[in-house]
Amino acid sequence: MSRLIGGLILGYLIYWVVKRVAQSLGLWPQAPRPLAKDREPDVLVQDPVCQTFIPRKEALKAEKDGKVYFFCSEGCLKRFMRSGSN
């Protein structure tokens, strides 16, 4: 009986290792992981000065003429605010 239990445990461990290796190589499908409810996906915004895309939560934000703009750096933000046009 103990040989049977030992064989089942060994078989499961081999299965688990093979599955993990195959998943890391993309040979075994993985179930998609749901996003945590408190975590939003990163939304990209475009800097109007240099046209760079940056994650919204990392971007600098400024308002001009009632509209909100996002910037990749302090330099782009200053250049935009000095300019007369949007």
C-alpha positions as CSV (number, residue, x, y, z in Angstrom):
1,M,0.0,0.0,0.0
2,S,2.8,2.4,0.8
3,R,4.4,1.7,-2.6
4,L,1.1,2.7,-4.2
5,I,0.9,6.0,-2.3
6,G,4.6,6.7,-2.9
7,G,4.1,6.0,-6.7
8,L,1.1,8.3,-6.8
9,I,3.0,11.1,-5.1
10,L,6.1,10.7,-7.3
11,G,3.8,10.6,-10.4
12,Y,2.1,13.8,-9.4
13,L,5.4,15.5,-8.7
14,I,6.7,14.5,-12.2
15,Y,3.5,15.8,-13.8
16,W,3.8,19.1,-11.9
17,V,7.4,19.7,-13.0
18,V,6.6,18.8,-16.6
19,K,3.6,21.1,-16.6
20,R,5.6,24.0,-15.2
21,V,8.4,23.6,-17.7
22,A,5.9,23.3,-20.6
23,Q,4.1,26.4,-19.4
24,S,7.3,28.4,-19.3
25,L,8.1,27.4,-22.8
26,G,4.6,28.2,-24.0
27,L,3.8,24.6,-24.8
28,W,1.0,24.3,-22.2
29,P,-1.9,26.7,-22.1
30,Q,-2.3,28.8,-19.0
31,A,-5.5,30.1,-17.6
32,P,-5.6,33.9,-17.7
33,R,-5.2,35.5,-14.3
34,P,-7.9,38.0,-13.4
35,L,-6.9,41.5,-12.5
36,A,-7.1,42.5,-8.9
37,K,-10.2,44.6,-8.3
38,D,-8.1,47.5,-6.8
39,R,-5.6,47.5,-9.7
40,E,-6.4,49.1,-13.0
41,P,-4.6,48.2,-16.2
42,D,-2.0,50.7,-17.3
43,V,-3.5,53.3,-19.7
44,L,-1.1,55.0,-22.1
45,V,-1.3,58.7,-22.8
46,Q,0.6,60.7,-25.3
47,D,2.8,63.7,-24.5
48,P,1.6,66.5,-26.8
49,V,5.2,67.9,-27.1
50,C,7.4,64.9,-28.0
51,Q,4.6,62.5,-28.9
52,T,5.9,59.9,-26.4
53,F,3.5,57.4,-24.9
54,I,3.7,57.0,-21.2
55,P,1.6,55.2,-18.5
56,R,-1.0,57.6,-17.2
57,K,-0.2,56.9,-13.6
58,E,3.5,57.9,-14.2
59,A,2.8,61.0,-16.3
60,L,3.0,64.6,-15.2
61,K,-0.4,66.3,-15.5
62,A,-1.2,69.9,-16.3
63,E,-4.4,71.8,-17.3
64,K,-4.4,74.5,-20.0
65,D,-7.5,76.2,-21.4
66,G,-9.8,73.8,-19.5
67,K,-8.2,70.7,-20.9
68,V,-5.9,68.2,-19.1
69,Y,-2.6,67.2,-20.7
70,F,-0.1,64.5,-19.8
71,F,3.7,64.8,-20.1
72,C,6.7,62.5,-20.0
73,S,9.0,65.0,-18.3
74,E,9.2,68.4,-16.6
75,G,10.9,69.8,-19.7
76,C,8.0,68.9,-22.0
77,L,5.5,70.3,-19.5
78,K,7.4,73.6,-19.3
79,R,7.8,73.8,-23.1
80,F,4.1,73.2,-23.6
81,M,3.0,75.8,-21.0
82,R,5.3,78.4,-22.6
83,S,3.9,77.8,-26.0
84,G,1.0,79.9,-27.2
85,S,-0.9,77.1,-28.9
86,N,-1.9,73.6,-28.0
